[in-house]
């Protein structure tokens, strides 16, 4: 039985948003808690959340106590540092797969996460990534054999370049959802109008 963990990346300082993005209200909760809720509703039981900027403020407001928080002290050096912190911990806990998702993709549902997990079960040696707007990205499931590659990521690109480099080993799952990231006040206002 493969052991998979979900890693929610939520360490950024959201400079373009101008306020703590993780705590923006969304559907009677916050963007971050919504992401955690979707992860916990999926078939995966182990959910971790990487925090960095504003960690104490965010943690105080987390009503979901069953999520394990990983602190990323290097969050200012970009998204890759959160992946490194998370993967380091998953390796220690002997997980076979990491499903990496972002806290600011509110259209990602538990059903969609389950579809990625199912695809991963059928193709255990492949990376299962999301195909959207002509690009490939997260949420994505990475088998353990790629953990060392993920530990070498640098900068703010996250896993996108890595996915492009390993294109032959990636199965792309088409999402009917708009997997948009909420990065700016305009993005957020647009989300609330939907």
C-alpha positions as semicolon CSV with decimal commas, in nm:
position;residue;x (nm);y (nm);z (nm)
1;X;0,000;0,000;0,000
2;X;0,152;0,329;-0,112
3;X;0,173;0,600;0,151
4;X;0,085;0,941;0,011
5;X;0,089;1,277;0,188
6;X;-0,060;1,606;0,079
7;X;0,168;1,906;0,107
8;X;-0,009;2,243;0,101
9;X;0,230;2,529;0,024
10;X;0,125;2,844;0,210
11;X;0,450;3,011;0,318
12;X;0,458;3,313;0,086
13;X;0,432;3,672;0,198
14;X;0,174;3,754;-0,076
15;X;0,345;4,082;-0,162
16;X;0,120;4,140;-0,464
17;X;-0,194;4,097;-0,254
18;X;-0,089;4,351;0,007
19;X;-0,244;4,154;0,294
20;X;-0,222;3,804;0,440
21;X;-0,357;3,606;0,147
22;X;-0,392;3,280;0,340
23;X;-0,650;3,445;0,569
24;X;-0,866;3,611;0,302
25;X;-1,232;3,516;0,358
26;X;-1,368;3,252;0,123
27;X;-1,686;3,040;0,152
28;X;-1,737;3,096;0,528
29;X;-1,372;3,017;0,595
30;X;-1,035;3,140;0,461
31;X;-0,842;3,054;0,144
32;X;-0,597;2,842;0,344
33;X;-0,861;2,661;0,551
34;X;-1,058;2,591;0,233
35;X;-0,749;2,426;0,081
36;X;-0,692;2,225;0,401
37;X;-1,059;2,123;0,408
38;X;-1,043;1,996;0,047
39;X;-0,721;1,805;0,122
40;X;-0,873;1,646;0,433
41;X;-1,190;1,550;0,245
42;X;-0,980;1,359;-0,008
43;X;-0,885;0,994;0,036
44;X;-0,547;1,098;0,182
45;X;-0,524;1,106;0,559
46;X;-0,185;1,276;0,603
47;X;-0,207;1,648;0,534
48;X;0,081;1,888;0,597
49;X;0,085;2,264;0,555
50;X;0,405;2,463;0,495
51;X;0,391;2,808;0,656
52;X;0,650;3,086;0,653
53;X;0,550;3,453;0,638
54;X;0,305;3,549;0,915
55;X;0,322;3,194;1,052
56;X;0,210;3,282;1,407
57;X;-0,085;3,495;1,293
58;X;-0,200;3,226;1,048
59;X;-0,153;2,939;1,292
60;X;-0,359;3,119;1,559
61;X;-0,647;3,143;1,315
62;X;-0,633;2,781;1,201
63;X;-0,942;2,605;1,331
64;X;-0,826;2,281;1,170
65;X;-0,602;2,133;1,435
66;X;-0,550;1,803;1,256
67;X;-0,317;1,951;0,995
68;X;0,054;1,928;1,072
69;X;0,233;2,259;1,020
70;X;0,587;2,264;0,880
71;X;0,774;2,592;0,924
72;X;0,983;2,719;0,633
73;X;1,231;2,979;0,766
74;X;1,365;3,038;0,413
75;X;1,031;3,136;0,258
76;X;1,176;3,467;0,128
77;X;1,389;3,264;-0,116
78;X;1,084;3,146;-0,307
79;X;0,835;2,866;-0,348
80;X;1,104;2,601;-0,399
81;X;1,215;2,638;-0,035
82;X;0,869;2,530;0,083
83;X;0,885;2,222;-0,137
84;X;1,229;2,139;0,007
85;X;1,109;2,177;0,369
86;X;0,802;1,964;0,301
87;X;0,983;1,688;0,110
88;X;1,253;1,668;0,380
89;X;0,984;1,589;0,635
90;X;0,800;1,341;0,411
91;X;1,125;1,151;0,354
92;X;1,175;1,121;0,730
93;X;0,823;0,980;0,760
94;X;0,885;0,733;0,473
95;X;0,608;0,850;0,242
96;X;0,598;0,703;-0,110
97;X;0,431;1,000;-0,280
98;X;0,382;1,371;-0,227
99;X;0,075;1,547;-0,361
100;X;0,182;1,910;-0,376
101;X;-0,088;2,177;-0,389
102;X;-0,109;2,552;-0,326
103;X;-0,317;2,736;-0,069
104;X;-0,428;2,990;-0,329
105;X;-0,603;2,768;-0,586
106;X;-0,958;2,776;-0,443
107;X;-1,113;2,584;-0,734
108;X;-0,919;2,271;-0,642
109;X;-1,170;2,034;-0,482
110;X;-1,136;1,708;-0,292
111;X;-1,286;1,530;-0,596
112;X;-1,016;1,671;-0,819
113;X;-0,743;1,570;-0,571
114;X;-0,893;1,219;-0,565
115;X;-0,875;1,202;-0,945
116;X;-0,500;1,279;-0,927
117;X;-0,456;1,016;-0,654
118;X;-0,642;0,756;-0,863
119;X;-0,426;0,832;-1,167
120;X;-0,119;0,792;-0,946
121;X;-0,235;0,451;-0,821
122;X;-0,271;0,332;-1,180
123;X;0,068;0,480;-1,281
124;X;0,281;0,459;-0,966
125;X;0,611;0,543;-1,138
126;X;0,480;0,854;-1,316
127;X;0,435;1,212;-1,201
128;X;0,066;1,305;-1,219
129;X;0,029;1,678;-1,289
130;X;-0,250;1,923;-1,365
131;X;-0,291;2,040;-1,721
132;X;-0,433;2,390;-1,737
133;X;-0,430;2,687;-1,969
134;X;-0,180;2,516;-2,195
135;X;0,063;2,462;-1,913
136;X;0,146;2,195;-1,661
137;X;0,164;2,247;-1,286
138;X;0,036;2,167;-0,941
139;X;-0,162;2,009;-0,786
140;X;0,068;1,723;-0,879
141;X;0,164;1,386;-0,734
142;X;0,536;1,310;-0,719
143;X;0,661;0,954;-0,652
144;X;0,944;0,910;-0,402
145;X;1,203;0,852;-0,677
146;X;1,174;1,225;-0,760
147;X;1,211;1,350;-0,402
148;X;1,585;1,414;-0,439
149;X;1,522;1,618;-0,755
150;X;1,263;1,824;-0,568
151;X;1,513;1,885;-0,287
152;X;1,742;2,053;-0,544
153;X;1,482;2,307;-0,662
154;X;1,586;2,672;-0,634
155;X;1,409;3,007;-0,650
156;X;1,044;3,096;-0,695
157;X;0,953;2,868;-0,982
158;X;0,829;2,583;-0,768
159;X;0,784;2,259;-0,957
160;X;0,681;2,397;-1,296
161;X;1,026;2,388;-1,464
162;X;1,090;2,048;-1,311
163;X;0,766;1,917;-1,464
164;X;0,861;2,058;-1,804
165;X;1,207;1,893;-1,783
166;X;1,053;1,555;-1,698
167;X;0,774;1,584;-1,951
168;X;0,815;1,222;-2,066
169;X;0,742;1,096;-1,715
170;X;0,443;1,322;-1,656
171;X;0,080;1,220;-1,702
172;X;-0,129;1,534;-1,739
173;X;-0,477;1,533;-1,592
174;X;-0,715;1,775;-1,760
175;X;-0,912;1,978;-1,515
176;X;-1,256;2,110;-1,591
177;X;-1,188;2,352;-1,305
178;X;-1,020;2,682;-1,358
179;X;-0,708;2,618;-1,149
180;X;-0,629;2,986;-1,123
181;X;-0,392;3,116;-0,852
182;X;-0,523;3,407;-0,648
183;X;-0,225;3,647;-0,650
184;X;-0,361;4,001;-0,672
185;X;-0,655;4,198;-0,527
186;X;-0,812;4,181;-0,876
187;X;-0,788;3,799;-0,878
188;X;-0,954;3,790;-0,537
189;X;-1,238;4,024;-0,636
190;X;-1,295;3,816;-0,950
191;X;-1,310;3,499;-0,735
192;X;-1,570;3,650;-0,500
193;X;-1,792;3,749;-0,796
194;X;-1,805;3,392;-0,932
